[in-house]
Amino acid sequence: MSAVLLILALTVGVYAVAVLEDWASHNRLRLLGPVISTLALLGQESVLHRKNDRLFFETAPILLLVGALLSLAIIPLAPGLIVTDLATGALFFNAALAYVLVALIMAGWGPDGAYGMIGGWRFLGQLIAYAMLVVMPITTVAMRAESLSTITIVESQAQLWNIVYQPLGFVLFAIAGMAMAFVPPFDLPNAEGELAGGVEAEYTGVRRMVFRLGRMVLILSVASATTVFYLGGWLGPWLPDWAWSAIKILAVTALMLAGGRMLPRVREGTLLAWAWKLGIPLALVNIFLVGVLVLVVPL
Amino acid sequence: MIGARETTEGGFFSPLQNIISRATAQRLSCLVVPGPELALASGLDLPAAGLALAAGPRQANVLLLVLPLSEKLLTAASIAYAQMPRPRMVLALGEGTFSPLPEADATGPLTSEGLMEATKKLRQIMAEGIFATKIDDYDAPALQTRIEYTCPMHPEVVSDEPGSCPKCGMFLVPKETSTTSDTPSPHDHATMAASRPAASVSSAEFAHTADDNVAKYVCPMHPEVTSDAPGNCPKCGMNLVKPDESEGHGHHTHSHSAHADSEKTAKYVCPMHPEVTSNEPGSCPKCGMFLEEVTKAGGEEQHDHSSHASGKEAAKYTCPMHPEVISDSPGQCPKCGMNLEQQTTDDEHDGHQSSGHDHGGNALLDGLIGLEPGFMSMIEMTDGTPRSSNGLQMEWITAPFGPFFPGLPGGLTLELELDGDTVVEAKTGSLTGLQDPLKNGPLAAADYVAALGVQMPLATIAYRLLACRAIEVAGNTFATPEIKAIRMATLARERIASHLSWLSQLGRQLGLKAVEREAATLHLLVHAADPATIQALEPRVKKLLSKLRRTWFLSRRLATVGALPASAAWDGPTSHDNTAAGRFTARLDEIATSLNEIKGASSLSAPTLADIGTATGEGHAEVQTPRGLASLHIKLESGKVVSATLKTPSMRHIKLVNPLIEQRELADALVAVASLDLSPWELNT
């Protein structure tokens, strides 16, 4: 039963993310948009580039999808509504997202094109820097919950959500999550104006559809993790648990997608400087502050 | 439908195919040739027609041609069309031919209504079915290749059929060449690679054909670097050497006998000059490279030699490429087909002179410590590749950014040599460009004004005005103050439109979708509007301007890019600091001041020539176009223009591209190029 519910939730969630993404980039809310786009991509020829690396080219979109799906496995939508409640769940999230990096480099390398290759290598630097900024705020969340289990983490926020208890961590995690999901203004690997689509440039038809699906799942995953770690997951009055999860996750997705569109794409150099020179010292400060808080005001 | 996808008759999926066809008709994504800014300047409202802009040919299913187009642009467009996945369609607007592209699925006049009608027709065709049982192949003539056969050792030997080299007897190897151009010029290459994101890895070519030996000094690593005087190689900094000093340098050949001699006594040897040996580590006096230690493996090599020698009574013939092939009788090598050569008694491998650089690389490794056979050495792999400014030796890639690259003016080619994602060098050009309106003889003055306006679709008013002024000076006629005022106000309107188009392009480049949309919409509303309408639009334009000024990080993002020195030949919009940010704010300011200029105007219209009769004379005029100062010198003979010299701002500004973007990160380089607002129509092809 819960398996069916989870698959249903995933489908609805991904569809909603696709609608929101379309809304953020075209400024129009088209509820049937993703269906039409999917059908159109099914009708498109799936071109295999002439000098391709077939294995990498074919595997990359699937690996992106699989990596993103894996990271969703530890997200609880309600008590008991979770794929697997790992004892190391919070860390598993970051581990699963490491496959995104591999997928993007493969997608960039596979078709033997300059745009894709530069996009893939760009993402290498981006993900290594921001994976640090995902793990370090997770550390403080786990410090408060005294557990890495995502269910315990949500329960630890019953009195006060983490967004209030450790706002600095929230800001860092949200930005790092956006960079991991390469949504604007962090869309360096697949930038249109700089790389004509970058890692996605050579994908057409069904392969492109899988790639975009993987991307939607990834965005959903990052938004869900933000909800679980900082916005109290399913916690909330009046409405049922799953409804609170859905509302929070979609609100975070909408903010992430719309907010990013207001800013110009970040330079590669600036992006890395922010992570290493500013983000990581702040994350260390956050660990210290939360450490003191946990000792002094154990909520 | 010409670009349909192939399917079988009455297949199981045909009901699904109908649904897919109708969905595809709702998702039209177009690649505009030459570019979206020309579609805007022609008044085409793409979003209203439901056409999205594709990032590249792979994402497009409609090729929108804004005619007329130059031959080079059509060639590039045919390549883009060949790259588009099926189903694909051609939509041609305006007058003009467009071979080698296939027949258009829909055509129309170059107006917004024409676009609407044609798009409607496209949707109908697509909805009827994007699948067909029989489809026509399309090969872009520029992409057609044929296989020819060439000798690996003698590139001058080329044959249409496989066989052996008449010079050395080796098997000929297949090679792909273009059918269209027999002499590949760099420009053809740019066209070929236009919009094709294939990375062509540039490795320094070994100068096999440089047999003419005019150069006195040459770099041991880069045979293409030659000089008449001694000095250092600009690529790797090594001392240049005389060709006769490094024996057979052109082929990087190392005589085995010299190698063997040195191995007996010397412990250190120069990788490039085996005759340079030493008992102590140090540098080579010829090229300055570090000497490398020689090993016991070298002894084995020597052992091999002695076994060769001892077997020489029996084995008389051997392959120059494969020393292990030994035969009693003359014949051909079973591995490569080369004629076997007679071994001389003193074991001199004469054949090595023709053995080429491949073998040179191996010989270089033969003597190194602990190397297993087949070991890939960094020295060998990076041999001849250029060195970055940071000293790292990487493969550089050459990638085309244009002529249809999102965020850059369509028709402009920008070929970047990239070291990682750092720009090493840029080659710029234009696939469209200035054509002398007078090439078919003198033109009547009014016709010249019209012809120059058509030549410059992105700044028609400014160039019409320029022609009018120059001819009026030559004819000694002067416009009335009222006409002058109308001209200035019309020029101001064009400036607003041009800058809005540039802002839309900037929005596309930096991922600011809302800016891209709003600036394009405003351009369409303003570019042919009367003063009252513009007055009514003023609050909306001002809102966009203040939104841009307030956008976080935008000015900061632009401030580090594209700084021009005060001495640069720049006369476009600029403020106190001539960076991309300075030019950006200057354009915003110009929009605001131009709005004020229009306020007093009674009407706006394209400049027309005052009556000059059959005047004769010379005239010179200058006009501040939206991109900078343009000047025209004209000679008039009895009312006809006989000669004209035009200087456009883009001609001067394109020379600034290289200094602006060298050693910059790719994204910065592209922003810097865009900040110059070059018009490919103002450039010489």
Chai-1 contact restraints between the chains, C-beta under 6 A:
chainA,res_idxA,chainB,res_idxB,connection_type,confidence,min_distance_angstrom,max_distance_angstrom,comment,restraint_id
A,S25,B,K513,contact,1.0,0.0,6.0,A-B,restraint_1
A,I36,B,A23,contact,1.0,0.0,6.0,A-B,restraint_2
A,I36,B,Q26,contact,1.0,0.0,6.0,A-B,restraint_3
A,L39,B,I20,contact,1.0,0.0,6.0,A-B,restraint_4
A,L39,B,A23,contact,1.0,0.0,6.0,A-B,restraint_5
A,A40,B,A23,contact,1.0,0.0,6.0,A-B,restraint_6
A,A40,B,T24,contact,1.0,0.0,6.0,A-B,restraint_7
A,A40,B,R27,contact,1.0,0.0,6.0,A-B,restraint_8
A,L42,B,I20,contact,1.0,0.0,6.0,A-B,restraint_9
A,G43,B,I20,contact,1.0,0.0,6.0,A-B,restraint_10
A,G43,B,T24,contact,1.0,0.0,6.0,A-B,restraint_11
A,G43,B,I130,contact,1.0,0.0,6.0,A-B,restraint_12
A,Q44,B,P85,contact,1.0,0.0,6.0,A-B,restraint_13
A,E45,B,R5,contact,1.0,0.0,6.0,A-B,restraint_14
A,E45,B,P85,contact,1.0,0.0,6.0,A-B,restraint_15
A,E45,B,R86,contact,1.0,0.0,6.0,A-B,restraint_16
A,V47,B,P85,contact,1.0,0.0,6.0,A-B,restraint_17
A,G113,B,P197,contact,1.0,0.0,6.0,A-B,restraint_18
A,G113,B,A198,contact,1.0,0.0,6.0,A-B,restraint_19
A,G113,B,A199,contact,1.0,0.0,6.0,A-B,restraint_20
A,A114,B,P197,contact,1.0,0.0,6.0,A-B,restraint_21
A,A114,B,A199,contact,1.0,0.0,6.0,A-B,restraint_22
A,A114,B,I397,contact,1.0,0.0,6.0,A-B,restraint_23
A,A114,B,A399,contact,1.0,0.0,6.0,A-B,restraint_24
A,Y115,B,P197,contact,1.0,0.0,6.0,A-B,restraint_25
A,I118,B,D421,contact,1.0,0.0,6.0,A-B,restraint_26
A,P184,B,G511,contact,1.0,0.0,6.0,A-B,restraint_27
A,E192,B,A55,contact,1.0,0.0,6.0,A-B,restraint_28
A,E192,B,P406,contact,1.0,0.0,6.0,A-B,restraint_29
A,G193,B,P406,contact,1.0,0.0,6.0,A-B,restraint_30
A,G193,B,G407,contact,1.0,0.0,6.0,A-B,restraint_31
A,G193,B,R508,contact,1.0,0.0,6.0,A-B,restraint_32
A,G193,B,Q509,contact,1.0,0.0,6.0,A-B,restraint_33
A,E194,B,A667,contact,1.0,0.0,6.0,A-B,restraint_34
A,E194,B,L670,contact,1.0,0.0,6.0,A-B,restraint_35
A,A196,B,A55,contact,1.0,0.0,6.0,A-B,restraint_36
A,A196,B,G56,contact,1.0,0.0,6.0,A-B,restraint_37
A,A196,B,P406,contact,1.0,0.0,6.0,A-B,restraint_38
A,G197,B,A55,contact,1.0,0.0,6.0,A-B,restraint_39
A,G197,B,G56,contact,1.0,0.0,6.0,A-B,restraint_40
A,A201,B,G56,contact,1.0,0.0,6.0,A-B,restraint_41
A,A201,B,P197,contact,1.0,0.0,6.0,A-B,restraint_42
A,E202,B,R58,contact,1.0,0.0,6.0,A-B,restraint_43
A,T204,B,R58,contact,1.0,0.0,6.0,A-B,restraint_44
A,T204,B,P85,contact,1.0,0.0,6.0,A-B,restraint_45
A,R261,B,K513,contact,1.0,0.0,6.0,A-B,restraint_46
A,L263,B,W552,contact,1.0,0.0,6.0,A-B,restraint_47
A,L263,B,F553,contact,1.0,0.0,6.0,A-B,restraint_48
A,P264,B,L510,contact,1.0,0.0,6.0,A-B,restraint_49
A,P264,B,L512,contact,1.0,0.0,6.0,A-B,restraint_50
A,P264,B,F553,contact,1.0,0.0,6.0,A-B,restraint_51
A,P264,B,L554,contact,1.0,0.0,6.0,A-B,restraint_52
A,P264,B,R557,contact,1.0,0.0,6.0,A-B,restraint_53
A,R265,B,L510,contact,1.0,0.0,6.0,A-B,restraint_54
A,R265,B,G511,contact,1.0,0.0,6.0,A-B,restraint_55
A,R267,B,A667,contact,1.0,0.0,6.0,A-B,restraint_56
A,E268,B,E665,contact,1.0,0.0,6.0,A-B,restraint_57
